[in-house]
Amino acid sequence: MSGPPTGTERVVVIGAGIAGLAAAHRLLERGARVTVLEASGRVGGKLLPGEIAGVRVDLGAESMLARRPEAVALAREVGLADRLQPPATATASIWTRGALRPMPKGHVMGVPGTANALAGVLSDEGLARIERDAALPRTEVGDDVAVGEYVAQRLGREVVDRLVEPLLGGVYAGDAYRISMRSAVPQLFQAARTHDSLTAAVRDIQAKAAANQQTGPVFMGIEGGVGRLPLAVAEAVRARGGEILTGAPVTELRRVAEPEADGAGAPLAEAPAVARPHTVWRVVAGDRVLHADAVIVAVPASVAAGLLRAESPEAAAELATVEYASMALITLAYRRTDLALPEGSGFLVPPVDGRTIKASTFASQKWGWIADEDPDVVALRTSVGRHGETEILQREDAGLVDVSRHDLREATGLDAVPLQTRVTRWTDGLPQYPVGHHARVARIREHVAKLPGLAVCGAQYDGVGIPACIASAYAAVDQLGGDLSGVRELTANPVQSLHGGAGE
């Protein structure tokens, strides 16, 4: 498939997470015939709407970055414009050094422009260490560097351990001392390459942001939950004539000679209306055999590696090296009369403090629509699990509820018995972005580009947030049409994924 779609191209999208669905939606806009194949029994991937004690909540990701256009624009396109809502409160806390402390302002992913920005969170020694940055010789970042390693060299480990780590952990569930600065905090990486002082680099970022005068909320939610977004996109895909099959794991992906006539009954398997390339993609999913001019692979790295092993062993080998973190979300509902939470959207927890939970979101305070659904019910959630942690996630659901209640009591004094609890496990839910991630992504795409009519997208490439996944999907669609500008832009400038306050 090359050039703009003519209405005759047959495209299979493998994976019905938000990336796969966004790709299908864009393909249909451009006139392709599309079938989406999803291994699980539902669409949406890590965007999952749910309910507890009669109120709707998100059981996966709960907010999307609004300073990037992709997610908000897609929500509007699929009829959710009047459901978009910013958080009801933008204030959050950090539970560290034995107390809930206001989340500092004036930093870039925990890296301050001045020592005063972290007053109250860091010790006097930690604040004094930041002041030394201006006098230190330049630290070269090279082609890439770990966020924690670089920041610790410039400002001391306390900045990393008490602020950078919990903020990055909320996005990646990873280790700041392993996470790539170039891929995870690209604006900081670029500034660090041109400044001798890290705090000066942060101040420059802040000055440019002020000059741009960005207005409006940084984050956005959707009434009823962000989990409504993939459902609405799926509905729009079907309304345009696209087919979505769930419970349809793909077991084979191969380049084959164009059949003289495809089997009856498959929407993508009709006899071609115009001349076709000599070879096409053969996609096997259960008892379905589809032939397509192009395929977009929008599944996690390990699954993508298995699918691409036959046709691109080099890309498969690279994808097989991508590591993932597992986590669990514990959602709890209480009677409003039984508790008095601190103000704000919730709190983050630095691993250095030795707590079990890594964050808590006061969902009924963060999202006005939750409070409106039942003013007598308060919903909140905690998250547990970071990259490399296995013991905590081996516990039964009841054990995860118990440790969440224990830490909530220690942090806020909350000792009431919940009305209802729900535990949602996200095994291998978040891809890790170690040093050199950008180079690995470039190699994967280089190998994939050698195969006509093939593209990849998803959270393991250009950013883990919802806008990043959608941008990745659009770049994959453009690539199928011969336009590589989107892929080049994302490879050079990954989408930074910010933390939405607490517990995102």
Stockholm file with secondary structure:
# STOCKHOLM 1.0

chainA/1-504         MSGPPTGTERVVVIGAGIAGLAAAHRLLERGARVTVLEASGRVGGKLLPGEIAGVRVDLGAESMLARRPEAVALAREVGLADRLQPPATATASIWTRGALRPMPKGHVMGVPGTANALAGVLSDEGLARIERDAALPRTEVGDDVAVGEYVAQRLGREVVDRLVEPLLGGVYAGDAYRISMRSAVPQLFQAARTHDSLTAAVRDIQAKAAANQQTGPVFMGIEGGVGRLPLAVAEAVRARGGEILTGAPVTELRRVAEPEADGAGAPLAEAPAVARPHTVWRVVAGDRVLHADAVIVAVPASVAAGLLRAESPEAAAELATVEYASMALITLAYRRTDLALPEGSGFLVPPVDGRTIKASTFASQKWGWIADEDPDVVALRTSVGRHGETEILQREDAGLVDVSRHDLREATGLDAVPLQTRVTRWTDGLPQYPVGHHARVARIREHVAKLPGLAVCGAQYDGVGIPACIASAYAAVDQLGGDLSGVRELTANPVQSLHGGAGE
#=GR chainA/1-504 SS CCSSCCSCCEEEEECCSHHHHHHHHHHHHTTCEEEEECSSSSSCTTCCEEEETTEEEESSCCCEESSSSHHHHHHHHTTCGGGEECCSCCCCEEEETTEEEECCCSEETTEESSGGGGBTTBCHHHHHHHHGGGGSCCCCCTTCCBHHHHHHHHHCHHHIIIIIHHHHHHHHSSCTTTBBHHHHSHHHHHHHHHCSCHHHHHHHHHHHHHHHTCCSCSEEEETTCTTHHHHHHHHHHHHTTCEEESSCCEEEEEEEECCSSCCTTCTTCSCCSSCCCSEEEEEEETTEEEEESEEEECSCHHHHHHHHTTTCHHHHHHHTTCCEEEEEEEEEEEEGGGCCCCSSSEEECCGGGCCSCCEEECHHHHCHHHHHHCTTEEEEEEEECCTTCCTGGGSCHHHHHHHHHHHHHHHHCCCCCCSEEEEEEEEEEEECCBTTHHHHHHHHHHHHHTSTTEEECSHHHHCSSHHHHHHHHHHHHHHHTTCCHHHHHHHHSCCCCCCCSSCC
#=GC SS_cons         CCSSCCSCCEEEEECCSHHHHHHHHHHHHTTCEEEEECSSSSSCTTCCEEEETTEEEESSCCCEESSSSHHHHHHHHTTCGGGEECCSCCCCEEEETTEEEECCCSEETTEESSGGGGBTTBCHHHHHHHHGGGGSCCCCCTTCCBHHHHHHHHHCHHHIIIIIHHHHHHHHSSCTTTBBHHHHSHHHHHHHHHCSCHHHHHHHHHHHHHHHTCCSCSEEEETTCTTHHHHHHHHHHHHTTCEEESSCCEEEEEEEECCSSCCTTCTTCSCCSSCCCSEEEEEEETTEEEEESEEEECSCHHHHHHHHTTTCHHHHHHHTTCCEEEEEEEEEEEEGGGCCCCSSSEEECCGGGCCSCCEEECHHHHCHHHHHHCTTEEEEEEEECCTTCCTGGGSCHHHHHHHHHHHHHHHHCCCCCCSEEEEEEEEEEEECCBTTHHHHHHHHHHHHHTSTTEEECSHHHHCSSHHHHHHHHHHHHHHHTTCCHHHHHHHHSCCCCCCCSSCC
//
